[in-house]
């Protein structure tokens, strides 16, 4: 099942912005039905025309008629502990180089050392998959597969990891699930970040404006 969300662009301090920025963050929610054990295999959702439908795990669907055993996935019915709010942040190479220089100058590095480090900065910058640290439950690891697309059908990056492997970020209360260096200059204006759970049964797609 694919889940798409309308997301907003945020600046580093969380303020909505209308134009481009050196740092772009988008937010979305992935719903983990595996954490809700009392539901049946079929799920209930609201269609674009407002009708309530039942989505069967074999791909069939039908209009809803009262059935208490059907899983209700309308937003109002989803338990909070089944939601996993993922943030994807893009840091362009210009900003990375600036931060590297400032940091090394503060440590009194030589110009040659600084230039050597700047040459190692990925041409496309970095993409960060993030989550609020409080959402990570050490006793309930979530297996996630990450993909990154640059306009083509095949991903330029893919990796599977558990959320419990996340490390603290520079932002208080936020952890990096995964940090992806983009070694080549992006070919598209908007890259696609994809996160899958339950071996692809739940998928979250997030558009990332990169230029």
N, C-alpha and C positions, 0 to 999 in steps of 0.2 A: 504494500500500500504506500502511495506517495502522499506526503503531507506538505503543502506549500503554505507559506505565511507572507503577508505583507509586512515588510520590515522598514524601519526608518534609519537614516544615517545619523550617527552620533559623532560628535567631536570627542577628544580625549577626556574632557571633563563631563561628558554626558549630555551636552547641549545639542539640540537638533539644529541642523544646518542645511541650507539649501544648495550651496555650491560644493566644489571639491575641496578636499583637505589633504594634508600630508598623512593624517591618520584617520581611517574610516572604520567604523564599527557597525555591524548589523546584528540584530537580535532575533531569535526565533525559538519556538518551543517544540521539542520532540516528546511525544507521549509514549510512555513505556507501559503497554498493557500487561506485560509480563509481571508487573508488580501488583496487579490486581487479580488475585487468584479466584475470586468468587464469580467471575464472568464466564459465559459460554463462549464458544468459538466464533459465532456470528456476532456482528456488531451493528449498531444502529447509528445513522447519521442524518443530517439535514441536507437535502439536495439543493442545487442552485435556485430551483423554483420554489423553495420553501417547504417542499413535501418531505416527510420523514420516511426513510427507506431502510431496509435491512440489507447489509452487505455480507454475503456468505463467503466462507473461506475458499470455496471452489470457483469463485469469480462471478456467481450468479447474484442477482439482487431482486428485491421485491418491495412493494409498498408496505409500510408498517401497519400491522393490526395487533392490538394489545397482546403482548407476550412478555411476561416478566422475566423470562430467561434470556432475553436478548440484551446484549451489551450496548449501553447508550454512550456514544462518544461525542455527543454534543457538549460544547465547552462547559456548560453549567453542570454537567453530570460527571465530569472527569475529576477524580480525587487529586488533591494537590500533590500527594506523594507519588503520583504516576506521571507528573509533568517534570520535564528536564529542560531548563532554559539554557540554550546554547548561544554564545556570542562568538561572532567571527570578526576578527580585527585585521585590517590590512595596513602595513607600514611600508611606505614606498622607499626605494633605495636612497633617495636624497636625504630623507629624514634619518635613515640608519647611519649614513656616512657622517652627518652632522653630529649625531649623538656619540658615535665612535670617536670622532676628533675631540669633542669637548671632554669626554671621559679620559682619554689618553693624555690630553694636555694637562688636565687636573692632576694626573699622576706623573707629570714631568717627563713624558716619553719624548724621544727624539723625533724629528720630522721624518726621518727615514723609517722609524718604527711605525709611525702613524700611517705613512703612505703604504707600507707593507700590509697593514691591517685593512686599510680602505680597499685595497685590491681584492680582498677576500669577501667583500660584501656582495651578496647575490644581486645580479643585475635587475631582478624583478622584485626585490625586497622580501618581506616576510609576511606570512599569513598565520594568524594565531587562532586556534580553536579554544575557546574559553568557557568557563562555567563558574558560577558562584561557589566558593569552597564549601559552603554549608549544605549544598545539594549532594555532595559526595558522601556516600554511606560506606564506610570501610567494610561492613559485614554484608553489603549488597552490591558487589561490583557489577557495573554495566559494561558489556562488551560492545564496543563501537568500531565501525569501519569508516574511515575518512577517505574522501576522494576530492580531487581538484581538477577541474576542466578549464581549458583555455580555448574555448570556441569549437573544439573538435568533439567527435563521438567518444574517443578514448581518453581516459584520464591521464594527466601528466604526473599524477602522484596518487598513491593509495597506500593505506596502512591500517592495520587493525590493532587496537589497544584497549585496555580497560580504563574506565574513568578514575579508578583508584590509583593509577600511575601518574595522575596529574601532579604538577609542581606549582608552587606559589608564583604568581606573576608580580609585576611591579605595583599593581593596583591592590589596595587593601581589600581582603575578602574575595578576591578573584584568583582562580587557578588556571594555568595553561594545560588544557587537555593534550594539545599537540602544537608544536611550532614547526611550520613548513617553510623552508627557504625556497624561493622561486628563482632558480638559477638563470633562466633566460628571460629576456624582456617579454612581458605579456603581449600576445598578438591581438587579443580582443580588448574592447573597452570595459567589458564586464565579464569577470571570471565566475565560474560556478563552483561553489563548495557544497559537497554532499556528505551527509552523515547518515549511516544506516545502523539499525539495531535489529536484534533477533534475526541475524543472517539475512537481512534484506527485507524482512516482513514490514518493517517500519522505516521510512526514508524521509529525510528532511533536506530540501534543496534551498540554498541561500545564494542570491546574486550578490557579487562583490564588485562595485565600481572601482576600477584600478586606474583609470585615466579619462 
